[in-house]
């Protein structure tokens, strides 16, 4: 390998670790969740990011609360550059997880490719376009769930990837992330969260019981 290639590889690895450290991304670490309610903060107009989550939830008839919880656990609602966790054999940080919704593409799983098929959005755009990435995550959630549950907690099996009524998925993060990942989503739903992104957008998720009743369109009753 040339010295230039070695330097670029080292820089890519450093950038990846730096993003993971700053954003709190990754599903194996401990997550500090902020317990919040509707009245804990001053009301602000919905941010563009919140509207993107709402639009994706409405399009695929899934709970916006679950999408928000996933985005929070994945990256604290930040949109990482594709190279932050692009797959690289032998690199523990390079598991091939892309965007807020952790769409995965590596030799063992391809939820990124599946999201592209479900949405009609090219894979390259799903990696880099925040709104498209959220749409991809919503489409996967709906596909994994199949028949819609009547409670918020009923969606956790679909997050797990093996407990919904639809297609089964296995991935290191995002839809198909397994039991531990689903537990982190559950905890976030129960406690709620508030964060302001590096771009200045405020995002909030109201704490909710897992027994919260839901409509067939994924809306809270």
C-alpha positions as CSV (number, residue, x, y, z in Angstrom):
1,X,0.0,0.0,0.0
2,X,1.3,3.5,-0.8
3,X,2.0,6.0,1.9
4,X,-0.9,8.1,0.6
5,X,-3.3,5.2,0.9
6,X,-2.0,4.5,4.4
7,X,-2.5,8.1,5.4
8,X,-6.0,8.2,4.0
9,X,-6.9,4.9,5.7
10,X,-5.7,6.3,9.0
11,X,-7.6,9.5,8.5
12,X,-10.8,7.6,7.7
13,X,-10.4,5.5,10.9
14,X,-9.7,8.6,13.0
15,X,-12.7,10.4,11.6
16,X,-14.9,7.4,12.3
17,X,-13.8,7.1,15.9
18,X,-14.1,10.9,16.4
19,X,-17.7,10.9,15.2
20,X,-18.6,7.9,17.3
21,X,-17.1,9.6,20.4
22,X,-18.8,13.0,19.8
23,X,-22.2,11.7,18.8
24,X,-22.6,8.9,21.2
25,X,-23.4,6.5,18.3
26,X,-23.2,2.8,18.6
27,X,-25.5,0.3,20.4
28,X,-23.2,-1.4,22.8
29,X,-22.4,1.5,25.1
30,X,-24.4,2.9,28.0
31,X,-26.9,5.6,27.0
32,X,-27.7,8.5,29.2
33,X,-31.4,9.2,28.6
34,X,-33.1,12.4,29.6
35,X,-36.4,11.9,31.4
36,X,-38.7,14.5,29.9
37,X,-42.3,15.4,29.6
38,X,-44.3,17.8,27.4
39,X,-44.1,20.6,30.0
40,X,-40.4,20.3,30.8
41,X,-39.2,22.7,28.1
42,X,-40.4,25.8,26.5
43,X,-42.5,25.2,23.4
44,X,-40.7,25.8,20.1
45,X,-41.9,25.4,16.6
46,X,-41.3,21.9,15.2
47,X,-37.8,21.7,13.7
48,X,-37.2,20.6,10.1
49,X,-35.8,17.3,11.5
50,X,-39.0,16.7,13.5
51,X,-41.1,17.3,10.4
52,X,-39.0,14.8,8.5
53,X,-39.7,12.2,11.1
54,X,-43.4,13.0,11.1
55,X,-43.6,12.8,7.3
56,X,-41.8,9.4,7.2
57,X,-44.1,8.1,10.0
58,X,-47.2,9.2,8.1
59,X,-46.1,7.8,4.8
60,X,-45.4,4.3,6.1
61,X,-48.0,4.3,8.9
62,X,-45.5,3.7,11.7
63,X,-45.2,5.5,15.1
64,X,-43.1,8.6,14.9
65,X,-42.2,7.9,18.6
66,X,-40.4,4.7,17.6
67,X,-38.6,6.4,14.7
68,X,-37.5,9.2,17.0
69,X,-36.3,6.8,19.7
70,X,-34.3,4.9,17.1
71,X,-32.7,8.0,15.8
72,X,-31.8,9.1,19.3
73,X,-30.2,5.8,20.3
74,X,-28.4,5.5,16.9
75,X,-26.7,9.0,16.7
76,X,-28.5,11.4,19.0
77,X,-30.4,12.6,15.9
78,X,-27.2,13.6,14.1
79,X,-26.7,12.7,10.4
80,X,-23.2,11.1,10.2
81,X,-21.2,11.2,7.0
82,X,-21.1,7.9,5.2
83,X,-17.5,7.3,6.0
84,X,-18.1,7.6,9.7
85,X,-19.0,3.9,9.9
86,X,-18.5,2.5,6.4
87,X,-17.7,-1.2,6.3
88,X,-14.0,-2.0,6.5
89,X,-13.0,-5.5,7.3
90,X,-11.0,-5.7,10.5
91,X,-12.2,-2.3,11.7
92,X,-14.4,-2.6,14.8
93,X,-16.0,0.8,14.1
94,X,-16.5,0.1,10.4
95,X,-19.7,-2.0,10.6
96,X,-21.4,-0.4,7.6
97,X,-24.1,1.6,9.4
98,X,-25.5,4.6,7.6
99,X,-27.4,7.7,8.7
100,X,-29.7,8.5,11.6
101,X,-31.7,5.3,11.1
102,X,-28.6,3.1,11.0
103,X,-29.2,1.4,7.6
104,X,-26.7,-1.4,7.4
105,X,-24.7,-2.8,4.6
106,X,-21.9,-5.3,5.2
107,X,-21.2,-8.9,4.2
108,X,-23.7,-10.3,6.7
109,X,-26.7,-7.9,6.3
110,X,-28.1,-5.4,3.9
111,X,-30.9,-3.3,5.4
112,X,-29.6,-0.4,3.3
113,X,-30.3,-2.3,0.1
114,X,-33.7,-3.5,1.4
115,X,-34.6,0.1,2.3
116,X,-33.7,1.1,-1.3
117,X,-36.0,-1.5,-2.7
118,X,-38.9,-0.6,-0.4
119,X,-38.6,3.2,-1.1
120,X,-37.3,3.4,-4.6
121,X,-34.5,5.7,-3.3
122,X,-31.0,4.9,-4.5
123,X,-28.6,3.5,-1.9
124,X,-26.2,6.4,-2.3
125,X,-28.9,8.9,-1.5
126,X,-30.0,6.9,1.5
127,X,-26.5,7.2,2.9
128,X,-26.2,10.9,2.5
129,X,-29.7,12.5,2.5
130,X,-31.2,12.8,5.9
131,X,-34.8,12.9,4.9
132,X,-34.3,9.9,2.6
133,X,-32.5,8.0,5.3
134,X,-35.4,8.5,7.7
135,X,-37.8,7.4,5.0
136,X,-35.8,4.2,4.6
137,X,-35.9,3.5,8.3
138,X,-39.7,4.0,8.4
139,X,-40.1,1.6,5.4
140,X,-38.1,-1.1,7.1
141,X,-40.0,-0.7,10.3
142,X,-43.3,-1.1,8.5
143,X,-42.0,-4.1,6.6
144,X,-40.7,-5.8,9.7
145,X,-43.9,-5.2,11.6
146,X,-46.4,-6.4,9.1
147,X,-49.8,-6.4,10.9
148,X,-50.1,-3.3,13.0
149,X,-50.2,-3.8,16.8
150,X,-52.6,-1.9,19.0
151,X,-50.0,-0.7,21.5
152,X,-46.7,1.3,21.3
153,X,-44.8,-1.6,22.9
154,X,-46.1,-3.9,20.2
155,X,-43.7,-2.3,17.7
156,X,-40.5,-3.4,19.6
157,X,-40.5,-6.9,18.0
158,X,-40.2,-5.2,14.6
159,X,-37.3,-3.1,15.9
160,X,-35.7,-6.3,17.1
161,X,-36.1,-7.7,13.6
162,X,-37.2,-11.1,14.7
163,X,-40.4,-10.4,16.6
164,X,-42.7,-8.6,14.2
165,X,-45.4,-10.1,12.0
166,X,-43.6,-9.2,8.8
167,X,-40.2,-9.8,7.3
168,X,-37.3,-10.8,9.6
169,X,-34.1,-8.8,9.6
170,X,-30.7,-9.1,11.3
171,X,-28.3,-6.2,11.6
172,X,-25.7,-4.7,13.9
173,X,-28.0,-1.7,14.5
174,X,-31.3,-0.2,13.3
175,X,-34.1,-2.5,12.3
176,X,-32.9,-6.0,13.0
177,X,-30.6,-4.9,15.8
178,X,-31.7,-7.6,18.2
179,X,-32.9,-7.7,21.7
180,X,-30.4,-5.3,23.3
181,X,-31.1,-2.7,20.7
182,X,-34.9,-3.1,21.2
183,X,-34.4,-2.7,24.9
184,X,-32.6,0.6,24.4
185,X,-35.4,1.8,22.2
186,X,-37.9,0.7,24.9
187,X,-36.0,2.6,27.6
188,X,-35.9,5.7,25.4
189,X,-39.6,5.6,24.8
190,X,-40.3,5.3,28.5
191,X,-38.0,8.1,29.6
192,X,-38.2,10.4,26.6
193,X,-35.4,12.6,25.3
194,X,-34.5,16.1,24.3
195,X,-31.5,17.1,22.2
196,X,-30.3,20.0,20.2
197,X,-28.3,18.9,17.2
198,X,-25.0,20.4,16.1
199,X,-26.9,22.3,13.4
200,X,-29.1,23.9,16.1
201,X,-32.3,21.9,15.5
202,X,-34.1,21.0,18.7
203,X,-35.8,17.6,18.8
204,X,-37.9,16.2,21.6
205,X,-39.5,12.8,22.3
206,X,-42.2,12.8,25.0
207,X,-42.0,9.9,27.5
208,X,-44.8,7.4,26.9
209,X,-46.0,4.1,28.4
210,X,-45.5,1.0,26.2
211,X,-49.2,0.3,26.8
212,X,-50.1,3.5,24.9
213,X,-52.9,2.6,22.5
214,X,-52.2,3.1,18.8
215,X,-54.3,3.4,15.7
216,X,-53.8,1.2,12.6
217,X,-51.9,4.2,11.1
218,X,-49.4,4.2,13.9
219,X,-50.8,7.2,15.7
220,X,-51.4,7.6,19.5
221,X,-55.0,7.4,20.4
